[in-house]
């Protein structure tokens, strides 16, 4: 695997599985044994050559991180120990507690804030919003259910990640309870529209409970005015949750920290370490300011989980009381070893490097007569398209869709896509510590060449 990482640049970013490989990977369950060495050879032949490709320097699709050699080895160590990090008095729980403390410190959140590591941003948002519902409902949701009080409503911009919608629906509030607030031209939440919607809902008898602020939207990397949202939540008595899946971590960069100013006032923050901290999957995090509310949301203590003053069930950190999972793996070890080995400043430098690379790519797009920037690029996301003079948006959408697919299928690079104001965008999200500026030159040249062939 070390050789595999070392030679990543020499392979295509992605390639489709051939028919014979797909056939071999669709067989029936093995009833008898096969030598481990033979199974390993099958892995090298049928699995290893066909990944998503996100370890490659030119993978910029969606918002997917890269992983590092050290963290890979840490995952092996964690699996070898195989602890259940729920509530026992053991080193893995103490390590996760320390990692949580480091993350609180790095994001500038107040003393007393705590949290837990989860699978990723979707579960991190769910945990934060579940605490918001419990803390601001005004009645005992856990005991009496959603029918015991008025309709509860949550507010977020139209650019908010779909995991927030999933969380609202899974909590029984219903999709309609998530009020989608329009955005301004920079794709940040429109504060006037937010205030109007809040007032209208209160007048109609609903009970607003939470505003979700974005620190780095998935489409364009926009960050809402977190200070203004924090003040509004304070004035209205609402929970302030920040979805900072990748953008929250710009707080590590002194020259970029102003972008997420106000984050430190959040009641809860969700973010991923497998995005802009380059950890292997899975590693997300929820931090919550009010630990009484946090544990009250999830705490269930059956007899078999009773604690004692002595023994293995004494003195641990009750992570199982802070989230959905009782069974929890040792996610914290790769984070702990990475911070110890590299230092947080190294991650800050890489985050800053990705932002500078995004600005470099946006500059290439702006200067090229056949390319058009479709949104501001404040952080690490660049949305652009190939243009043909006189062509309709419908025609340009078709051309740029084909360009994207040809670039992906060529194995040169993996950008992804979005649609902004009806315009199909080639979307480059840079959370890749292996990328170089020359890689973005290659991408631009490929887009222009494919576009010229399709005109």
N, C-alpha and C positions, 0 to 999 in steps of 0.2 A: 504493500500500500504506500510506503514511502517512495518507492520508485514510481508508482502510479501518480502520486501528487507531483513529484519532481518533473515528470514528462507531460504534464497536462497540456501545456501550450502546443505540443507536437501533434495532438489529436484533434479531430473535429469537435466542436463544442457539443454537438448532438447529432445522433443518427438514428433513423428508424430501425426497429428490430426486423430482420429478415423473416420471411415466412417460415423457414425451417426452425429458427430460434423460437418463434411464437408457438410453433407446434410442440416443440420439446417442453416449453413452459406451460403447457395446458394439459399435461397428462394426469392420470389418476394417482391417488395417494399411494406411495410406496408401502408395500406390506412387509417386505423384508429388508435387511441391511445392505448398504453399499459402503465400500471402503471410504473413509473420510478423505483420503488423498484423491480418489476418483471424483467425489462430490466437489472437492475444491477445484479440480480441473474443469468441471462443468460450470462452476461459478465464474471462472476466468474466461470461459468460452461464451457463455450465454447471458451472463448478468453484467459483469464488470464493463464490457465495451459499450453498453447501452444505457448510460445514466441520464438524468435530467441535464447534467452538464454544468451545474453551478460551481464546480471547483475550477472551471476554465476561466482564464483572464478576460474572455469576451462574452461572458454570460451576464446579461443585464436585464433579464426578464422579470416581470412582476416585482417583488422585493424579496429576493432570496439571497442569503449570505453564502459564504464560501467554505467555512471550516478551516482549521489549521492543523498541522501535524501534531503539535503538542496536545491540543484538545482531543484529537482522535485517540491518542494514547491514553489520555485521562479517562475517556469513555471505556476503554478496555479495562483499566484499573477499577473503575466503578462497577463494571459488570462482574469482574472477578470477586470483588467484595460482596456484591449483590445485596446491599442493605435495603430494608423497608424504612424509608425516611418519613415516618408518620408522627411518632411521639415518644420514641425511646431515648434513653440516656446513652447516646453513642456518639462517636466522632462525626459521622456523616451529618447528623442533625446540627451539631455545633458548627460544622463547616458551612452549612446552608445559612445558619443564623448569621455567621460572619459575612458571608457574601451579601445577604440582604442588607446588613449594616453598611457595607461598602457602597452598594447601589443607592441607598438613601443619602449617603454623604455626597456621592458624585452628582446626584440630581439636585442637591441643595434643599432637600425636604427636611422638615423640622424633626428634632429629637423626639422619640416616641413613635415615629412612623415605623411600621413593620410590614411584612408581607410574606410571599412565598413564591417559589419558582413553579411554573406551570408549563404546559406543552407549547404554548405560543400565544400570540396576540388575541386570538379568538376566545380562548379560555380566560386570558387575563382580563379582557373586557367583560366577560360574563361575571367573573368574581367581583370586579369593581362595581358593576351595575346591580348585582344582587345585594351588595352591602348598601348601596344607595336606596334601593327599594325598601329594605328592612328599616333603615335609619330615618327615612323621610315619609313613609306611607301614612303615619299618624294612627295606625292600628296594627295589631299583631298579625302580620301576613302569614307567618309560619304556623300559627295556631288556628287562625280563622279562615285563611284563604283570601283570594282576591275579591270575593263577593261581599266581604264584610265592610267595605268602605267605598268612597267615591272613586271614580276612574282616575288612575295615575298616569301621568304623561311625562315623556322624556323628549329632550330637544337636542337636535344635532343638525349640522349643515347637510345639504344634498350631496356633498363630497365625502361624507363619512363612510368608513369601511362597512361592508355588509355584515361583518361579525357583530356589530352593534344591533343591527336589525334582528339577527338570529337570537341574540341575548334577550332582547325585549320580548320577542315572541315566545321563547322558551320559558321565560319567567311568568307567562300567562297574561301579560299586559295587552297583547294583540298588536299586530303591525300598525294599526291606525294610531296607537298610542305614541308611536315614535313620530314626532313632528319634524318633518324635513324642511329645514329653513333654507331659503335661496342664498346664493353666494354672490359676492361682488365680482368685479372683473378680474381680480387677482385670486379668485377661487377661495377666499376666506368668507366665513359666515357673515351675513348681513345683520348687524346688530339691531338696526331699527325694525326689521322684519321679525327678529327674535322677540323683541319687547312687545310688539303688537300681538304676536301669536300667544305669548304668555298671558297677556291681559285678556285676550278673547277666551282662552281656555278657562281661566279663573272665573270669568263672568258666566261661562256656560256650566259651571259646577264641577269641572275637573280639578284634580289636585296635581300641579306640576311638582316633580320630585328631583329632577336631575337635568343638568346641561352637560353635554359632551363637547369638549373642545378638542380640536385636532392639532397635534404637533407633527406635521408632515403628512398631508393627505396622500392616499395611495395613488391617485391619478396624476397629481402635479407637484407634490411635495410642499403644498401650501400649509402655512401655520396660522391658525386663528389668533385673534388678539386675546391671548390667554389672560392678560391682566384685566381687560375689560370684562371678560366672562367671569373671572373670579369675583370681581366687584359686584357684578349683577347677581351672582349666586348668593353672595353675602347679603345683598339688599333684599332678595326675594326669599331667603331661607331655603335655598336649594343645594343639593349635593353637586359638587363640581368634579366631574370625572374627565381625565385627559387620556385620549387614545394617542399614545406617543409611540406606536409600534416601531417606527424607526427614528422619527424626528426628535423624540425626547432626548436621545443620546448626543445630540449636538451640544447639550449642556456640558459635555466633557471638554469642549473646545472653547477656550476663553474668548476668542474673537468672534465666536458664533453664539455664545450663550444668550445674547440679547434676543435672538430669534425666538427662544422659548421662555422669555421672561414672563413670570406669572405661573409657571409650572409648579413652583415651590408652594403656591397657595392651594393647589388641588387637594381635594379630599381623597382621591384615589388616582393612580396612574397605572396604565397598562403599557407594556413595551416588550420588545423581543430582544434577546441577546443573540439569537441565531440570524439576525439581520445585520445590524450595524455594529455588532461586537464580534462578528465573524465566527461565532461558535457553531459547532455542528448541531444539526437538529437532534433533539428538541430542547429549546430553552427560552421560555417566556417568563415574564414576571408581573405580578400585581403588587403595588405598594399602597397601603391604606393608612391614613393619618390617625383615625380613631380606632384603636384596637379593641375597645369595648364593643363598638358596633360591628367590627369585623368578626370577632369570634361569636357574637350573639347571632349572626346570620347563619353560621354553619355548624355550631357546636351541637353535637349529639354524643352522649357518653353512655353507651350500654355497659352492662356489668363486665363484659369481657374486655372492655377498654378502661376499666377503673385504674386510677393511679395510686401509688403508694409513696410513703416517705423514704423507702429504701428499695433497692433492686433496680432492674432494668427499666421499669415503668415509672421511675421517679426522676424528677429533675430534667426531663427532656423538654424540647421545644415542640408544642403541639401543632405541627403544621396541618394535620388532618382536621383541626378545628378552624382552619382559615380558608378552606376551599372544598371542592366537591370530592376530590380523591382521598381515599383512605390508603390505597396502595400507591406508593410514590417511589420512583427511582432516585438514584443519587445524581441528579442533574448538576448539582452545585460543584462537583469536583472539577469538571473541565473549566468552569469559570474561575474557581479558586486557584487552580494551578496556572491558568493563563495570566491572571492578574499578578500572581506571585512571580512568574517567570519573566513576563514582558513589561509589567508596570502599566498603569492606566494611561500614562502619557503616550505610550506607543499607540494605543487604540485611538486616543484623541487625534494624534497626527494622521492616522489612516483615515479617520472620518473627515478631517479637514482636506486631505488629499482627494477624497471622492468628491467633495463639494467643488474643489478647484477643477477637477476633471469635468464635472458637469458644466461648469461655466466655460471651460475650453470647448466642449462639444457645442454648447449653445452659440458660442462665437463662430465656430465653423459653419453652423447652419445659417446664422444671420448673414454671413458674408457670401454664401453661395447663391447665385441667381436662381437655381432650380430647387432650393429648399426654403421652407417656411417654418418658423418657430410658432407653435400654436398656443403656448402658454408661457408665462414667466417661469424661470428656473431658479428659484431662490435657494434650493438645497441641492439634492442629488438626482432629481428627476427631470429629464428633458423630453418634451413632446414636440414632434415635428413631422412634416410630410414633404414629399416630393411634389412639385407643382409643374403644371403645363399651362402656359398662357392661354387664356380663353376657355379652358376646360371647366365644366361644371363641378360642383362639389361631389355630385353622384359619381361622375367619371373619375375624379381624383380619389374618391374613397375606394373604388375598385382597383385603381392602379396601385395605391399604397398598400392595400391588402395583399395584392400579388407580390409586391416588393418585399413585404415582411415575410411572407411564406418562402419566397426564394432565398432570402438571406438565411432564414432558419434552416431550410433543407440543405443549403450548401455546406452547413457546418462551420461557416465563418464566424458567426456571432448569433446570440439569442437576445434580441430585444423582444418586447411584448407589444401590446396595443391598448388603446383606449379610444373613446369618442368624446370630443370636446366641441360643444355647440354644433353638433351634427357633422363634424369633420373627423374622419378616421385619422388617428395619430399613431405614428411609430413611437413607442414609448421606451425610453432608456432609463432604468433605475439602477444607480451605481452603488451597490453595497459589496464591492469586490476589491479586496486588498491586493489582488494580483494584476489588476489592470494597469496599463501604461498609456500615455497620451497617444502613442503610435497606434494603439488598438482602435481608438476613436477615429483616427484618420482612415484606417481600413474600412470601418463601418460606413463613414460618409461616402467614400469612393464606391463602395459596393452598392449603396442605395442609389447613387447617381447613375451608375452603370446599368443597373436593373431598370431604373426609371426610364432611361434613354431607350432601352430596348423595347419598352412597352408603349411608348408614345404613339 
